[in-house]
Amino acid sequence: MSVRSDNGVGWLRWQRELSDLENEWMALRFDLDGAVAAEQVGLIWHTRGSLVTTAAELFLRRARIPLESWVDGSARVCVVLNALSSLHPALGERLWTEVLAAVPAELPDVLSATEATVATLHAELGAPLGRDDSVRVWAESVQLLRHVAQSMGIAQSDDWYLPGEHTTGAGWYGEVIAQLSGGAAGSR
Amino acid sequence: MTSAQVPGAGHGTKVPPELWGEVAAIRERLAVDESCLVSGSLVEGLGNPHSDVDVYVIRPEGVRESVAIGMRTSRYVDCEYVGLAALRALGARVASSRAADLADLPRAELDRYYRISIAERVVVTDAAEEVLDVFRQDVACARLETWALLRARGLLARAATMLATGDRRSAAHLAREAALWRATSVLAGLGEGYVSVKWTVEKAARRLGRGTAAYEDLLRDVLRPPEDPTTAIEALRAQVELPDAGLLDHGLRLTDGTTVVSGPGHVHVLRGRRVTRVEGPLSDVLTGLAASVSWEAATTDVALRSGIPAGELRTALWYEAGTLRSEGLLERERGVVA
């Protein structure tokens, strides 16, 4: 069991960083699933590499490990993986190997290597496994963030979410969860 | 006002049928002085069954930009609310930019320019139409061809610097990124202007044919890069040459009021209440700048000690100093032509 108390504004800033990363992970899961469905090898491999970086950064941010700043996405990979390597040398080495790996020549090998990478990120870094799980984690994160901000009296926009054509009036969170396999019970 | 029917109603739209209702719903909510465009990878012809759709709602002057997202079963919808004045400025900036301007152009701006240039127009006011006509796909491709080449050269320089400092994994990664952006530049010259680099391999497949000799030759160092980053960097030096070496060779100086405190292997750069720690070759250069040594002399000295070509080091440090530049700690040397 652990207990941690935070200054409210600092917590909001941290939680916002996590939500942004969970949003990024979710978008990458859509990218990956779409690329696999369309057999777009280049997009599969590029997304696989991006998943490694995003999962590593999420892991470090959750653990409140401070990270150096970076000038662009290319530098981000170096900063994040080097930071992880300082903390967990063996895991960092594995993930660097994943990122630098050549693209297999045959599609089945691309798919199996990608599946293995995602499984590693789930097992070692706690990253969500499937697309539904990714959406659920993101939605719960945003809900928590908005709830805390509201309780602190911080004004928020309600226009950030686009309701669907057939919105049920259940609110954004209800609408998002209802679209997942199994709804609130959900499959992971 | 010109008003196309909802995408899909016989106009050869690339928006999937399951999204026509989405676009129609956004269109229904438009005010009379607002315009609506649809863009993204689906409109570009690259997208897949889970690609998102990008909707732009263009609002009159003085409106704060914002983004809304909507999750759907198999994809999501992004709706960006942009001001007409901001678009007008973006269009003019990209259309009139010369090679010397492009290194400082943020990727997000070039990306938006291209997406607007290929967008399907759902509803467009007369005022917006005049602005949108500045957004041209051929211009976007030409700008990306140069921008991507500059980026490749910058990444090559940064890879060489990483190698010199002993960080072989970062060097290998940055060299591969340089190869990716070089391929992006070549493809832009062939009319493939979609900026997002995650699509580069698929653009090559579309333009050159997946698995063909031309495809393999263009993407060799992206798909199967050399294990030794030294080999990768040497190959890139021959492939990534700028029309003008001075395009990425800019002098920098400390801004007034900025000071540098040196420590072993690092420096702290101070300005007001801001403290920034810097390690590596840039810290040695900053120590020189603080001692009133010129950027050229300081970087040449560091280059000699590390075995990197001086021009390459200066290019790498220009990029590495990006955070310091954006925080107002470093600025271009005055009177130096970029």
Chai-1 contact restraints between the chains, C-beta under 6 A:
chainA,res_idxA,chainB,res_idxB,connection_type,confidence,min_distance_angstrom,max_distance_angstrom,comment,restraint_id
A,F30,B,H50,contact,1.0,0.0,6.0,A-B,restraint_1
A,D33,B,H50,contact,1.0,0.0,6.0,A-B,restraint_2
A,G34,B,N48,contact,1.0,0.0,6.0,A-B,restraint_3
A,G34,B,P49,contact,1.0,0.0,6.0,A-B,restraint_4
A,G34,B,H50,contact,1.0,0.0,6.0,A-B,restraint_5
A,G34,B,S51,contact,1.0,0.0,6.0,A-B,restraint_6
A,A37,B,N48,contact,1.0,0.0,6.0,A-B,restraint_7
A,A37,B,P49,contact,1.0,0.0,6.0,A-B,restraint_8
A,A38,B,N48,contact,1.0,0.0,6.0,A-B,restraint_9
A,Q40,B,E202,contact,1.0,0.0,6.0,A-B,restraint_10
A,G42,B,V201,contact,1.0,0.0,6.0,A-B,restraint_11
A,G42,B,E202,contact,1.0,0.0,6.0,A-B,restraint_12
A,L43,B,K198,contact,1.0,0.0,6.0,A-B,restraint_13
A,L43,B,E202,contact,1.0,0.0,6.0,A-B,restraint_14
A,H46,B,K198,contact,1.0,0.0,6.0,A-B,restraint_15
A,S69,B,T323,contact,1.0,0.0,6.0,A-B,restraint_16
A,V71,B,Y319,contact,1.0,0.0,6.0,A-B,restraint_17
A,V71,B,G322,contact,1.0,0.0,6.0,A-B,restraint_18
A,V71,B,T323,contact,1.0,0.0,6.0,A-B,restraint_19
A,S74,B,L174,contact,1.0,0.0,6.0,A-B,restraint_20
A,S74,B,E177,contact,1.0,0.0,6.0,A-B,restraint_21
A,V77,B,H173,contact,1.0,0.0,6.0,A-B,restraint_22
A,C78,B,S170,contact,1.0,0.0,6.0,A-B,restraint_23
A,W96,B,R169,contact,1.0,0.0,6.0,A-B,restraint_24
A,L100,B,A172,contact,1.0,0.0,6.0,A-B,restraint_25
A,A102,B,R224,contact,1.0,0.0,6.0,A-B,restraint_26
A,V103,B,L223,contact,1.0,0.0,6.0,A-B,restraint_27
A,D159,B,A68,contact,1.0,0.0,6.0,A-B,restraint_28
A,W160,B,A68,contact,1.0,0.0,6.0,A-B,restraint_29
A,L162,B,A68,contact,1.0,0.0,6.0,A-B,restraint_30
A,L162,B,G70,contact,1.0,0.0,6.0,A-B,restraint_31
A,L162,B,V77,contact,1.0,0.0,6.0,A-B,restraint_32
A,L162,B,C79,contact,1.0,0.0,6.0,A-B,restraint_33
A,E165,B,G21,contact,1.0,0.0,6.0,A-B,restraint_34
A,E165,B,A25,contact,1.0,0.0,6.0,A-B,restraint_35
A,V176,B,M71,contact,1.0,0.0,6.0,A-B,restraint_36
A,Q179,B,T73,contact,1.0,0.0,6.0,A-B,restraint_37
